[in-house]
């Protein structure tokens, strides 16, 4: 099937899913009301008077408008951005490390973010959680790269994986100690929710940050399709094609991990998106990265958007952390993929 047809079909699914997600919840909201709220706020942002021309006054009540624009819309945008970004990074990590089990958290980024988030949560500074998580993630990334790099600056896939495991385990130990020693009452609930991954309470600044960074890094990665194809055949083959293996690996690992750090600071640790989606997409469109990466991004966005919508609506008025659902769905799907590969072998 032509790539353009696949992408158009996926974009249509993503658009319709986003519209449906915006209407779903305890408050009775229609698609027309969603459109009216979006148009009203876009007119305001464009500086047009809402009472004139095509920008008419908002017909929604204040509560309806707040539910759509301040509650559901940033959460939907964040789910799309985080899902797309995690799936992209997972596909790139699996290629760069020659490891089909690699995911966006390979370099200990998630563990570092968890340390930063937990430290501010136990201090009662929940408002600083995204910033602290980002700092922790970047610190973990730098530590992993420092441990993995050789004296000549090269990064081997095996050393990178081992260094990431070591940093992740150290971060997990710190998180466990802080929780055991300091957390009580509401802080424990906040910590547990963040560690499981959640998009609840997402605001526009966080959603737009995730969307902007995902768009920039995703565009960069999309231009590296041929380079990633060369890495698929090993470092020697990539070098024989004129690719500066060490420099490119450093650049792509750092860029992908920075994107992961931003996404984790917004949504917490959401597992299996970056592990399962790339494998599923390769079964459908092949392993050439110029085809795989855009399909992976949109598929990841759809998957996380559906999972988050289910997480907030299946057990109303209670809400599950979305990481629980992604794990519940991703684990058996990954097991089926492994079984399929075993049968093919």
N, C-alpha and C positions, 0 to 999 in steps of 0.2 A: 504494500500500500504506500502511495507517495507520502513523504514526510509532511507536506503542506496539509494534506487531508487529515492526517492524524492530529496535527497541531490545532487545526481549526475545530475539529471535533472535541478535543480536550478543552480548548478555550470556551466553547459553547457549554460544555458540562460544568466547568468552573464558574462561569457567569451565572448559570441557572442555579447552581448549588449555593452560591453566595447570596443571591436574591432570596432563595428559600430559607436560608439560615437567618437572614435578617427579619423574617416574619415569624419565626418560631420562638415561642416563649409563653410565659404566663399572660403577658399583655397581648390583646388582640390587635395585631398590626397587619395591614395588607401591603401588597407589592406597590400599589399606587401611593400609599402613604410613605413608603420608603423612598420612592422616586421624588415625591414632593419635598420631603425633608432634605434629600441630597441636593436637589436643584436650588432650594432656598439657601442652603449654606454655601454652595458654590457661587451663587450670585453675590453673597456677602463678601466672600473671599476675593471675588473679582472687582469689588468696589462699586457694583451697580446698585442703584436704589431699588429695594425689593418691591416697592409699590408701583413701579413704572415698567412699561414694555413687557418683555417676556418674563421678567422677574417679579412675580406677584407676591403679595404678602403670604406668609406661611399660614395655611389653613389648619394645621395641626395644633392640638393643645400643647402647652408647655411640657407636660409630662410625656406625651407621645413623642414629641420631638427629642426630648432628653433620652428616652429609652432607645430610640433609633440611633441618634447621632453621637451621643456621649456613652451609651452603654454597649449596643450591639455592633455598630459600624467599626469602631477601632479594633474590637476583638476579632471580627471577620478579617479585616485587613492584616492584622498580626498573624492570624492562623495561616493565611495565604503566604505571607512573606516567610514565616518561620518554616512551614512545611516545604516550600520551594528551596529555601536555603539549605536546610538540613539534608534534603535528598541530593542536591547538587554536590555538597561537600562529601557526602558518603561515596558518591560515584567517583569523585576525584581521588579520595583517600585510598579506595580499593585499587585504583590503577597505580598510583604512585608507590604504594607499599607492596604491590603484588600479593595482596592479602584479601581474599573475598570476605573475611570477617571484620574488616576495618569499618569504622563508622566515624561520624564527625567528632566523637569524643576520644579518639585514639591518642591524642597528645596530652591527655590529662586536663583538657580545657574545662570539662564539666566539673571535675573534682575541685579545680582551683576556684571556679565560680561558686561552687557550693560552700567552700570555706569562707569566701568573702561575704556571701549572702547570710550564712548562719551567724557570723560574727556580729553583723549589724542587727539581725533579728533578735538575738538574745539580749542585745543592749536596748531593745525597744525602739530602734530607728528604722522601722520598715520602709519609710519614704526613701531611704538611701540604698535600698536593696539592689536596684539595677546598677547603680554606679559602683557599689562595692563588689558586686558579682563580676562586673566587667574587669575591674582591677585584678581581682583574684584569678580570673581566666587568663589574662595577659601574663601575669606572674608565672602561672603554671606552664604556659606556652614557652616562655623564655627559658625556664628551668629545663623543660624537656629537650628543647633544641640544644641547649648547652651540654646536656648529658649525652645526646645522640651524636653530636658532631665530632668528627675526628680532628686530629691536629691540623690536617691540611684543609679542613673546612667541609669535607665530604659528609653526606648524610646517607648511610646505608639503610635500606628498608628494615632489616632485622634490628639494628641498633635503635632506630626510631621507634619501632613497636615496643621494644623492651623498656626504653626510657619512658615512653608514655604510660606503660603499665606501672612502672615504679612510682611515677609522680601521681598517678591516679590513686594508687593504694595509699600513698602518704597523705594525700588530700582526704581520702575517706577516713583514715585514722584520726585526723585532726577534727573532722566534722563529728565523728562518733564521740570523741572526747568532749568536745564543746557541748554537744547535746546532753551527754551524761552528766556533766558537771554543772551546767548553768541553766538549761532550759526548764521552764515551768509554765503551767497554765496555757494561756493563749499563745505564747511564743513557741511552744512545742507544736501546736497545731499549725501555725504559720510556717514553721520550718519544714514540717512534714509535707505540707501542701506544695511548698516551693521545690523540695527535693523530688517530688513525684512529677513535677511539670504541670503548670497551670497557666491559662490565659485569662483567668478571672481578674477583673479590675484593670485590664489594660487600658491605657489612655492614649490619646492621639499622638503625643510626643513619642511614646515607645513604639507604637505601630508604624509611624512614619520613619522612625530610625531603622527599624527592622526592614521595612520595605525599601528604603533608599539604599542601604548597604547591600541587601540582597540583589537589587537591580544592578548596582555598579559591579559587584564581584561576579554576579552571574554573567554579565556581558563580557567581563574579562575572561572568565573560564570558557565561555562559548567560543572565543577566538583561539583557544588553545586545543581545539579538537585534534588536529593532526599531530601535535606534540604529544598529547595523551595517548593517541593511537600508537605512537612509536614506543612510549613507555610500556605499553601492554606487552611488547615482545622482549622486554628486558633492557637493562641499562646499556649493555654492549651494543645491541641493535640500535638503540636511540642515539648513542654516541657515533655510530657509523653513519648515521643520517645527518650528522653535523649539529646535533643538539648538545648544548652545554648542560650535561646531565645534572651536575651539582648545583649550578646556578638556578636552573629551572625548577629543580626539586625544592630548593630553599624557598624560591619565590612562591610557588604554588602551595606548598605546605603552610607557609606563613600567612598568605592571603586567605586561604580556606579556613585556617584556624582563627584568624581575626574575625571572619564572618561568623563562625561558630560562637566565639566569645560574645559577640553582640547579641546573637539570637538567644543564647543561654541566659544572658543578663535580662532579657525581656520575658522569656517564657519558662525559665528553669530547665531542668534536664528531661527532655522528652525523648524517650528511646525508640528504637526500631525504625523510625522514619528513614534515616540515612543508611540503614542496613538493608532493609527489605525492598524498598522502592527501586533502587538501582538494579537489583537482581531481577525483579519482575519485569522491568522495562526492557532489559537486555533480551529476555525471552521473546518479547514482542517485536522489537525493532532492530535487534542485532547489537553488536558491541562497538560499532563505529561511533566515536564520540560526537561528531557533528550531528548525528541523529539522536544519540542517547541523551545528551545533556538537556536540550530543550524539553524533551518528553519527560525526563526525570523531574525537572523543575515543576512543570504543570501537574504531573501526577502526584508529587509530594504535596503540593498546595491543596489539591482536591482531597487527598487522604486525610491530612491534618484538619482541614475544615470540616469534613464529615465527622471525624473523631471528636473534635471539640464541640460541635453541635450536639452530638449524642451525649457527651459528657455533661453538658449543662441542662439537658432536657429529659433524659431517660428516667431520672429519679427525682424529678421536681417535687418539692422545692429544694431538695438537697442536690449538691453538685459534686461530681467526681473530678479529681485531677485528671487532665487529659492523658497524662503519661500512663495511667493505669489501663486505659482503653487501647492506646497504641501498643502497649506490651501484650495485652490480651489478644489483640488481633495479629500483631506482628510475629509473635512467637510461633503459633501454629502455621502461619503462612510461610515463615522461614523454614520450618520443619518440612513442609510440603515441597518447597524448592530444593532442599537438600535431598529429599527422596527422589525427586525428578532427576537431579543430576546423577545420583547413584545409579538410577535405572539406565540413564544415557551412557554412563561409563561401562 
